[in-house]
Amino acid sequence: MRGYLHWSLLDNFEWADGFAPRFGLYAVDFDAPDRPRTRRRSAEIYARIAAANAIENEVASEVGVGP
């Protein structure tokens, strides 16, 4: 793999769908006044891949990809 760019760090506003789509690495509670963020499992996986500079076999098997 040469690189990877995740679409969004945080859940955000999408012009066509409002706040409904949830695909950030961190979830945002839009109903709370202070908009707290919660780290998703995808953020942990992304951090492990970045730290290793590779998709290690353990991570691949955890997420169900690979040979």
PDB file of N, CA, C and O in Angstrom:
ATOM      1  N   MET A   1       0.843  -1.166   0.000  1.00  0.00           N
ATOM      2  CA  MET A   1       0.000   0.000   0.000  1.00  0.00           C
ATOM      3  C   MET A   1       0.894   1.236   0.000  1.00  0.00           C
ATOM      4  O   MET A   1       1.836   1.332   0.786  1.00  0.00           O
ATOM      5  N   ARG A   2       0.595   2.165  -0.873  1.00  0.00           N
ATOM      6  CA  ARG A   2       1.362   3.411  -0.935  1.00  0.00           C
ATOM      7  C   ARG A   2       0.845   4.460   0.024  1.00  0.00           C
ATOM      8  O   ARG A   2       1.621   5.257   0.551  1.00  0.00           O
ATOM      9  N   GLY A   3      -0.442   4.470   0.254  1.00  0.00           N
ATOM     10  CA  GLY A   3      -1.000   5.479   1.134  1.00  0.00           C
ATOM     11  C   GLY A   3      -2.485   5.280   1.335  1.00  0.00           C
ATOM     12  O   GLY A   3      -3.121   4.454   0.680  1.00  0.00           O
ATOM     13  N   TYR A   4      -3.016   6.053   2.251  1.00  0.00           N
ATOM     14  CA  TYR A   4      -4.435   5.964   2.572  1.00  0.00           C
ATOM     15  C   TYR A   4      -4.867   7.315   3.115  1.00  0.00           C
ATOM     16  O   TYR A   4      -4.152   7.933   3.904  1.00  0.00           O
ATOM     17  N   LEU A   5      -6.018   7.762   2.698  1.00  0.00           N
ATOM     18  CA  LEU A   5      -6.582   9.002   3.204  1.00  0.00           C
ATOM     19  C   LEU A   5      -7.998   8.708   3.675  1.00  0.00           C
ATOM     20  O   LEU A   5      -8.864   8.350   2.877  1.00  0.00           O
ATOM     21  N   HIS A   6      -8.227   8.858   4.964  1.00  0.00           N
ATOM     22  CA  HIS A   6      -9.574   8.638   5.490  1.00  0.00           C
ATOM     23  C   HIS A   6     -10.409   9.868   5.181  1.00  0.00           C
ATOM     24  O   HIS A   6      -9.906  10.989   5.246  1.00  0.00           O
ATOM     25  N   TRP A   7     -11.669   9.673   4.846  1.00  0.00           N
ATOM     26  CA  TRP A   7     -12.524  10.769   4.395  1.00  0.00           C
ATOM     27  C   TRP A   7     -12.641  11.878   5.431  1.00  0.00           C
ATOM     28  O   TRP A   7     -12.594  13.055   5.076  1.00  0.00           O
ATOM     29  N   SER A   8     -12.792  11.527   6.697  1.00  0.00           N
ATOM     30  CA  SER A   8     -13.032  12.567   7.684  1.00  0.00           C
ATOM     31  C   SER A   8     -12.546  12.144   9.066  1.00  0.00           C
ATOM     32  O   SER A   8     -12.777  11.015   9.500  1.00  0.00           O
ATOM     33  N   LEU A   9     -11.870  13.063   9.747  1.00  0.00           N
ATOM     34  CA  LEU A   9     -11.446  12.810  11.117  1.00  0.00           C
ATOM     35  C   LEU A   9     -12.660  12.733  12.041  1.00  0.00           C
ATOM     36  O   LEU A   9     -12.740  11.866  12.912  1.00  0.00           O
ATOM     37  N   LEU A  10     -13.596  13.649  11.837  1.00  0.00           N
ATOM     38  CA  LEU A  10     -14.791  13.727  12.682  1.00  0.00           C
ATOM     39  C   LEU A  10     -16.053  13.556  11.845  1.00  0.00           C
ATOM     40  O   LEU A  10     -16.062  13.856  10.651  1.00  0.00           O
ATOM     41  N   ASP A  11     -17.125  13.069  12.486  1.00  0.00           N
ATOM     42  CA  ASP A  11     -18.423  13.119  11.823  1.00  0.00           C
ATOM     43  C   ASP A  11     -18.688  14.583  11.494  1.00  0.00           C
ATOM     44  O   ASP A  11     -18.305  15.469  12.258  1.00  0.00           O
ATOM     45  N   ASN A  12     -19.332  14.840  10.378  1.00  0.00           N
ATOM     46  CA  ASN A  12     -19.544  16.225   9.979  1.00  0.00           C
ATOM     47  C   ASN A  12     -20.864  16.392   9.244  1.00  0.00           C
ATOM     48  O   ASN A  12     -21.654  15.452   9.146  1.00  0.00           O
ATOM     49  N   PHE A  13     -21.098  17.583   8.732  1.00  0.00           N
ATOM     50  CA  PHE A  13     -22.301  17.897   7.976  1.00  0.00           C
ATOM     51  C   PHE A  13     -22.060  17.598   6.505  1.00  0.00           C
ATOM     52  O   PHE A  13     -21.103  18.099   5.912  1.00  0.00           O
ATOM     53  N   GLU A  14     -22.922  16.787   5.919  1.00  0.00           N
ATOM     54  CA  GLU A  14     -22.868  16.489   4.496  1.00  0.00           C
ATOM     55  C   GLU A  14     -24.026  17.219   3.830  1.00  0.00           C
ATOM     56  O   GLU A  14     -25.172  17.076   4.253  1.00  0.00           O
ATOM     57  N   TRP A  15     -23.742  17.990   2.804  1.00  0.00           N
ATOM     58  CA  TRP A  15     -24.761  18.840   2.179  1.00  0.00           C
ATOM     59  C   TRP A  15     -25.991  18.068   1.727  1.00  0.00           C
ATOM     60  O   TRP A  15     -27.107  18.570   1.864  1.00  0.00           O
ATOM     61  N   ALA A  16     -25.827  16.893   1.205  1.00  0.00           N
ATOM     62  CA  ALA A  16     -26.975  16.129   0.703  1.00  0.00           C
ATOM     63  C   ALA A  16     -27.749  15.418   1.809  1.00  0.00           C
ATOM     64  O   ALA A  16     -28.948  15.178   1.667  1.00  0.00           O
ATOM     65  N   ASP A  17     -27.071  15.075   2.918  1.00  0.00           N
ATOM     66  CA  ASP A  17     -27.690  14.225   3.936  1.00  0.00           C
ATOM     67  C   ASP A  17     -27.667  14.790   5.350  1.00  0.00           C
ATOM     68  O   ASP A  17     -28.086  14.104   6.282  1.00  0.00           O
ATOM     69  N   GLY A  18     -27.196  16.009   5.539  1.00  0.00           N
ATOM     70  CA  GLY A  18     -27.151  16.600   6.872  1.00  0.00           C
ATOM     71  C   GLY A  18     -26.150  15.910   7.780  1.00  0.00           C
ATOM     72  O   GLY A  18     -25.057  15.547   7.346  1.00  0.00           O
ATOM     73  N   PHE A  19     -26.523  15.728   9.051  1.00  0.00           N
ATOM     74  CA  PHE A  19     -25.631  15.108  10.030  1.00  0.00           C
ATOM     75  C   PHE A  19     -25.821  13.594  10.134  1.00  0.00           C
ATOM     76  O   PHE A  19     -25.185  12.957  10.974  1.00  0.00           O
ATOM     77  N   ALA A  20     -26.680  13.004   9.300  1.00  0.00           N
ATOM     78  CA  ALA A  20     -27.005  11.578   9.407  1.00  0.00           C
ATOM     79  C   ALA A  20     -25.831  10.642   9.104  1.00  0.00           C
ATOM     80  O   ALA A  20     -25.608   9.709   9.875  1.00  0.00           O
ATOM     81  N   PRO A  21     -25.069  10.841   8.023  1.00  0.00           N
ATOM     82  CA  PRO A  21     -23.964   9.913   7.763  1.00  0.00           C
ATOM     83  C   PRO A  21     -22.905   9.992   8.858  1.00  0.00           C
ATOM     84  O   PRO A  21     -22.529  11.081   9.292  1.00  0.00           O
ATOM     85  N   ARG A  22     -22.438   8.854   9.290  1.00  0.00           N
ATOM     86  CA  ARG A  22     -21.436   8.791  10.364  1.00  0.00           C
ATOM     87  C   ARG A  22     -20.233   8.014   9.863  1.00  0.00           C
ATOM     88  O   ARG A  22     -20.240   6.784   9.885  1.00  0.00           O
ATOM     89  N   PHE A  23     -19.207   8.709   9.415  1.00  0.00           N
ATOM     90  CA  PHE A  23     -18.029   7.996   8.915  1.00  0.00           C
ATOM     91  C   PHE A  23     -16.721   8.620   9.354  1.00  0.00           C
ATOM     92  O   PHE A  23     -15.683   8.358   8.747  1.00  0.00           O
ATOM     93  N   GLY A  24     -16.744   9.435  10.391  1.00  0.00           N
ATOM     94  CA  GLY A  24     -15.506   9.986  10.935  1.00  0.00           C
ATOM     95  C   GLY A  24     -14.786   8.959  11.790  1.00  0.00           C
ATOM     96  O   GLY A  24     -15.392   7.998  12.264  1.00  0.00           O
ATOM     97  N   LEU A  25     -13.491   9.165  11.984  1.00  0.00           N
ATOM     98  CA  LEU A  25     -12.736   8.300  12.893  1.00  0.00           C
ATOM     99  C   LEU A  25     -13.175   8.543  14.338  1.00  0.00           C
ATOM    100  O   LEU A  25     -13.042   7.674  15.200  1.00  0.00           O
ATOM    101  N   TYR A  26     -13.698   9.738  14.578  1.00  0.00           N
ATOM    102  CA  TYR A  26     -14.247  10.086  15.890  1.00  0.00           C
ATOM    103  C   TYR A  26     -15.717  10.454  15.719  1.00  0.00           C
ATOM    104  O   TYR A  26     -16.075  11.235  14.837  1.00  0.00           O
ATOM    105  N   ALA A  27     -16.559   9.884  16.570  1.00  0.00           N
ATOM    106  CA  ALA A  27     -17.984  10.198  16.551  1.00  0.00           C
ATOM    107  C   ALA A  27     -18.202  11.535  17.250  1.00  0.00           C
ATOM    108  O   ALA A  27     -17.524  11.842  18.231  1.00  0.00           O
ATOM    109  N   VAL A  28     -19.122  12.310  16.760  1.00  0.00           N
ATOM    110  CA  VAL A  28     -19.481  13.591  17.373  1.00  0.00           C
ATOM    111  C   VAL A  28     -20.939  13.522  17.795  1.00  0.00           C
ATOM    112  O   VAL A  28     -21.805  13.146  17.006  1.00  0.00           O
ATOM    113  N   ASP A  29     -21.206  13.888  19.046  1.00  0.00           N
ATOM    114  CA  ASP A  29     -22.576  13.939  19.540  1.00  0.00           C
ATOM    115  C   ASP A  29     -23.128  15.325  19.235  1.00  0.00           C
ATOM    116  O   ASP A  29     -22.890  16.268  19.990  1.00  0.00           O
ATOM    117  N   PHE A  30     -23.860  15.454  18.137  1.00  0.00           N
ATOM    118  CA  PHE A  30     -24.364  16.745  17.700  1.00  0.00           C
ATOM    119  C   PHE A  30     -25.516  17.256  18.568  1.00  0.00           C
ATOM    120  O   PHE A  30     -25.873  18.431  18.480  1.00  0.00           O
ATOM    121  N   ASP A  31     -26.103  16.391  19.406  1.00  0.00           N
ATOM    122  CA  ASP A  31     -27.202  16.803  20.272  1.00  0.00           C
ATOM    123  C   ASP A  31     -26.711  17.483  21.556  1.00  0.00           C
ATOM    124  O   ASP A  31     -27.457  18.235  22.183  1.00  0.00           O
ATOM    125  N   ALA A  32     -25.470  17.222  21.942  1.00  0.00           N
ATOM    126  CA  ALA A  32     -24.920  17.826  23.159  1.00  0.00           C
ATOM    127  C   ALA A  32     -24.335  19.203  22.829  1.00  0.00           C
ATOM    128  O   ALA A  32     -23.707  19.374  21.784  1.00  0.00           O
ATOM    129  N   PRO A  33     -24.534  20.170  23.705  1.00  0.00           N
ATOM    130  CA  PRO A  33     -24.060  21.526  23.420  1.00  0.00           C
ATOM    131  C   PRO A  33     -22.547  21.634  23.235  1.00  0.00           C
ATOM    132  O   PRO A  33     -22.076  22.476  22.470  1.00  0.00           O
ATOM    133  N   ASP A  34     -21.780  20.784  23.934  1.00  0.00           N
ATOM    134  CA  ASP A  34     -20.321  20.862  23.808  1.00  0.00           C
ATOM    135  C   ASP A  34     -19.759  19.924  22.737  1.00  0.00           C
ATOM    136  O   ASP A  34     -18.543  19.838  22.565  1.00  0.00           O
ATOM    137  N   ARG A  35     -20.642  19.218  22.013  1.00  0.00           N
ATOM    138  CA  ARG A  35     -20.259  18.331  20.909  1.00  0.00           C
ATOM    139  C   ARG A  35     -19.109  17.375  21.276  1.00  0.00           C
ATOM    140  O   ARG A  35     -18.062  17.398  20.628  1.00  0.00           O
ATOM    141  N   PRO A  36     -19.293  16.540  22.304  1.00  0.00           N
ATOM    142  CA  PRO A  36     -18.209  15.641  22.698  1.00  0.00           C
ATOM    143  C   PRO A  36     -17.848  14.655  21.582  1.00  0.00           C
ATOM    144  O   PRO A  36     -18.698  14.243  20.794  1.00  0.00           O
ATOM    145  N   ARG A  37     -16.575  14.293  21.540  1.00  0.00           N
ATOM    146  CA  ARG A  37     -16.074  13.347  20.543  1.00  0.00           C
ATOM    147  C   ARG A  37     -15.728  12.029  21.212  1.00  0.00           C
ATOM    148  O   ARG A  37     -15.228  11.999  22.337  1.00  0.00           O
ATOM    149  N   THR A  38     -16.000  10.943  20.506  1.00  0.00           N
ATOM    150  CA  THR A  38     -15.702   9.605  21.002  1.00  0.00           C
ATOM    151  C   THR A  38     -14.889   8.861  19.947  1.00  0.00           C
ATOM    152  O   THR A  38     -15.286   8.784  18.784  1.00  0.00           O
ATOM    153  N   ARG A  39     -13.756   8.320  20.361  1.00  0.00           N
ATOM    154  CA  ARG A  39     -12.895   7.587  19.435  1.00  0.00           C
ATOM    155  C   ARG A  39     -13.569   6.290  19.028  1.00  0.00           C
ATOM    156  O   ARG A  39     -14.047   5.534  19.875  1.00  0.00           O
ATOM    157  N   ARG A  40     -13.604   6.037  17.725  1.00  0.00           N
ATOM    158  CA  ARG A  40     -14.176   4.793  17.208  1.00  0.00           C
ATOM    159  C   ARG A  40     -13.083   3.733  17.049  1.00  0.00           C
ATOM    160  O   ARG A  40     -11.889   4.034  17.080  1.00  0.00           O
ATOM    161  N   ARG A  41     -13.516   2.516  16.880  1.00  0.00           N
ATOM    162  CA  ARG A  41     -12.580   1.418  16.641  1.00  0.00           C
ATOM    163  C   ARG A  41     -11.755   1.682  15.384  1.00  0.00           C
ATOM    164  O   ARG A  41     -10.580   1.317  15.325  1.00  0.00           O
ATOM    165  N   SER A  42     -12.359   2.309  14.386  1.00  0.00           N
ATOM    166  CA  SER A  42     -11.642   2.621  13.147  1.00  0.00           C
ATOM    167  C   SER A  42     -10.449   3.539  13.400  1.00  0.00           C
ATOM    168  O   SER A  42      -9.437   3.443  12.706  1.00  0.00           O
ATOM    169  N   ALA A  43     -10.560   4.430  14.390  1.00  0.00           N
ATOM    170  CA  ALA A  43      -9.435   5.312  14.729  1.00  0.00           C
ATOM    171  C   ALA A  43      -8.286   4.503  15.323  1.00  0.00           C
ATOM    172  O   ALA A  43      -7.118   4.776  15.046  1.00  0.00           O
ATOM    173  N   GLU A  44      -8.617   3.521  16.129  1.00  0.00           N
ATOM    174  CA  GLU A  44      -7.586   2.649  16.715  1.00  0.00           C
ATOM    175  C   GLU A  44      -6.883   1.844  15.626  1.00  0.00           C
ATOM    176  O   GLU A  44      -5.656   1.749  15.619  1.00  0.00           O
ATOM    177  N   ILE A  45      -7.650   1.270  14.715  1.00  0.00           N
ATOM    178  CA  ILE A  45      -7.076   0.490  13.613  1.00  0.00           C
ATOM    179  C   ILE A  45      -6.181   1.381  12.752  1.00  0.00           C
ATOM    180  O   ILE A  45      -5.072   0.989  12.390  1.00  0.00           O
ATOM    181  N   TYR A  46      -6.665   2.576  12.428  1.00  0.00           N
ATOM    182  CA  TYR A  46      -5.888   3.513  11.616  1.00  0.00           C
ATOM    183  C   TYR A  46      -4.579   3.880  12.317  1.00  0.00           C
ATOM    184  O   TYR A  46      -3.535   3.960  11.670  1.00  0.00           O
ATOM    185  N   ALA A  47      -4.625   4.101  13.622  1.00  0.00           N
ATOM    186  CA  ALA A  47      -3.422   4.434  14.392  1.00  0.00           C
ATOM    187  C   ALA A  47      -2.414   3.288  14.358  1.00  0.00           C
ATOM    188  O   ALA A  47      -1.211   3.521  14.233  1.00  0.00           O
ATOM    189  N   ARG A  48      -2.896   2.062  14.468  1.00  0.00           N
ATOM    190  CA  ARG A  48      -1.993   0.904  14.431  1.00  0.00           C
ATOM    191  C   ARG A  48      -1.337   0.752  13.062  1.00  0.00           C
ATOM    192  O   ARG A  48      -0.154   0.426  12.974  1.00  0.00           O
ATOM    193  N   ILE A  49      -2.096   0.983  12.003  1.00  0.00           N
ATOM    194  CA  ILE A  49      -1.548   0.897  10.652  1.00  0.00           C
ATOM    195  C   ILE A  49      -0.505   1.991  10.435  1.00  0.00           C
ATOM    196  O   ILE A  49       0.556   1.739   9.866  1.00  0.00           O
ATOM    197  N   ALA A  50      -0.809   3.197  10.888  1.00  0.00           N
ATOM    198  CA  ALA A  50       0.132   4.313  10.726  1.00  0.00           C
ATOM    199  C   ALA A  50       1.411   4.081  11.514  1.00  0.00           C
ATOM    200  O   ALA A  50       2.504   4.352  11.018  1.00  0.00           O
ATOM    201  N   ALA A  51       1.283   3.586  12.728  1.00  0.00           N
ATOM    202  CA  ALA A  51       2.455   3.342  13.571  1.00  0.00           C
ATOM    203  C   ALA A  51       3.368   2.269  12.970  1.00  0.00           C
ATOM    204  O   ALA A  51       4.592   2.377  13.044  1.00  0.00           O
ATOM    205  N   ALA A  52       2.774   1.250  12.382  1.00  0.00           N
ATOM    206  CA  ALA A  52       3.552   0.156  11.800  1.00  0.00           C
ATOM    207  C   ALA A  52       3.983   0.465  10.373  1.00  0.00           C
ATOM    208  O   ALA A  52       4.839  -0.223   9.816  1.00  0.00           O
ATOM    209  N   ASN A  53       3.392   1.493   9.783  1.00  0.00           N
ATOM    210  CA  ASN A  53       3.627   1.832   8.375  1.00  0.00           C
ATOM    211  C   ASN A  53       3.306   0.638   7.473  1.00  0.00           C
ATOM    212  O   ASN A  53       3.928   0.439   6.430  1.00  0.00           O
ATOM    213  N   ALA A  54       2.332  -0.139   7.900  1.00  0.00           N
ATOM    214  CA  ALA A  54       1.927  -1.337   7.158  1.00  0.00           C
ATOM    215  C   ALA A  54       0.651  -1.886   7.789  1.00  0.00           C
ATOM    216  O   ALA A  54       0.300  -1.554   8.921  1.00  0.00           O
ATOM    217  N   ILE A  55      -0.020  -2.724   7.034  1.00  0.00           N
ATOM    218  CA  ILE A  55      -1.152  -3.460   7.597  1.00  0.00           C
ATOM    219  C   ILE A  55      -0.612  -4.807   8.032  1.00  0.00           C
ATOM    220  O   ILE A  55      -0.405  -5.700   7.211  1.00  0.00           O
ATOM    221  N   GLU A  56      -0.387  -4.947   9.321  1.00  0.00           N
ATOM    222  CA  GLU A  56       0.173  -6.187   9.838  1.00  0.00           C
ATOM    223  C   GLU A  56      -0.870  -7.294   9.796  1.00  0.00           C
ATOM    224  O   GLU A  56      -2.072  -7.027   9.808  1.00  0.00           O
ATOM    225  N   ASN A  57      -0.408  -8.532   9.747  1.00  0.00           N
ATOM    226  CA  ASN A  57      -1.312  -9.682   9.648  1.00  0.00           C
ATOM    227  C   ASN A  57      -2.348  -9.691  10.762  1.00  0.00           C
ATOM    228  O   ASN A  57      -3.509 -10.020  10.522  1.00  0.00           O
ATOM    229  N   GLU A  58      -1.942  -9.333  11.979  1.00  0.00           N
ATOM    230  CA  GLU A  58      -2.861  -9.321  13.119  1.00  0.00           C
ATOM    231  C   GLU A  58      -4.009  -8.340  12.887  1.00  0.00           C
ATOM    232  O   GLU A  58      -5.166  -8.657  13.162  1.00  0.00           O
ATOM    233  N   VAL A  59      -3.690  -7.158  12.385  1.00  0.00           N
ATOM    234  CA  VAL A  59      -4.719  -6.149  12.106  1.00  0.00           C
ATOM    235  C   VAL A  59      -5.609  -6.628  10.961  1.00  0.00           C
ATOM    236  O   VAL A  59      -6.831  -6.504  11.038  1.00  0.00           O
ATOM    237  N   ALA A  60      -5.024  -7.162   9.924  1.00  0.00           N
ATOM    238  CA  ALA A  60      -5.802  -7.642   8.779  1.00  0.00           C
ATOM    239  C   ALA A  60      -6.791  -8.731   9.201  1.00  0.00           C
ATOM    240  O   ALA A  60      -7.950  -8.715   8.786  1.00  0.00           O
ATOM    241  N   SER A  61      -6.339  -9.662  10.014  1.00  0.00           N
ATOM    242  CA  SER A  61      -7.244 -10.738  10.431  1.00  0.00           C
ATOM    243  C   SER A  61      -8.325 -10.207  11.375  1.00  0.00           C
ATOM    244  O   SER A  61      -9.451 -10.704  11.376  1.00  0.00           O
ATOM    245  N   GLU A  62      -7.977  -9.192  12.179  1.00  0.00           N
ATOM    246  CA  GLU A  62      -8.953  -8.578  13.084  1.00  0.00           C
ATOM    247  C   GLU A  62     -10.114  -7.936  12.342  1.00  0.00           C
ATOM    248  O   GLU A  62     -11.263  -8.014  12.776  1.00  0.00           O
ATOM    249  N   VAL A  63      -9.801  -7.306  11.228  1.00  0.00           N
ATOM    250  CA  VAL A  63     -10.844  -6.596  10.472  1.00  0.00           C
ATOM    251  C   VAL A  63     -11.408  -7.428   9.316  1.00  0.00           C
ATOM    252  O   VAL A  63     -12.302  -6.977   8.601  1.00  0.00           O
ATOM    253  N   GLY A  64     -10.887  -8.634   9.137  1.00  0.00           N
ATOM    254  CA  GLY A  64     -11.437  -9.546   8.158  1.00  0.00           C
ATOM    255  C   GLY A  64     -10.988  -9.316   6.728  1.00  0.00           C
ATOM    256  O   GLY A  64     -11.761  -9.526   5.794  1.00  0.00           O
ATOM    257  N   VAL A  65      -9.741  -8.885   6.545  1.00  0.00           N
ATOM    258  CA  VAL A  65      -9.190  -8.730   5.191  1.00  0.00           C
ATOM    259  C   VAL A  65      -7.898  -9.518   5.079  1.00  0.00           C
ATOM    260  O   VAL A  65      -7.321  -9.934   6.083  1.00  0.00           O
ATOM    261  N   GLY A  66      -7.462  -9.712   3.881  1.00  0.00           N
ATOM    262  CA  GLY A  66      -6.203 -10.403   3.665  1.00  0.00           C
ATOM    263  C   GLY A  66      -6.392 -11.730   2.956  1.00  0.00           C
ATOM    264  O   GLY A  66      -7.503 -12.113   2.591  1.00  0.00           O
ATOM    265  N   PRO A  67      -5.279 -12.418   2.772  1.00  0.00           N
ATOM    266  CA  PRO A  67      -5.332 -13.696   2.038  1.00  0.00           C
ATOM    267  C   PRO A  67      -6.035 -14.796   2.782  1.00  0.00           C
ATOM    268  O   PRO A  67      -6.144 -15.912   2.274  1.00  0.00           O
TER     269      PRO A  67
END
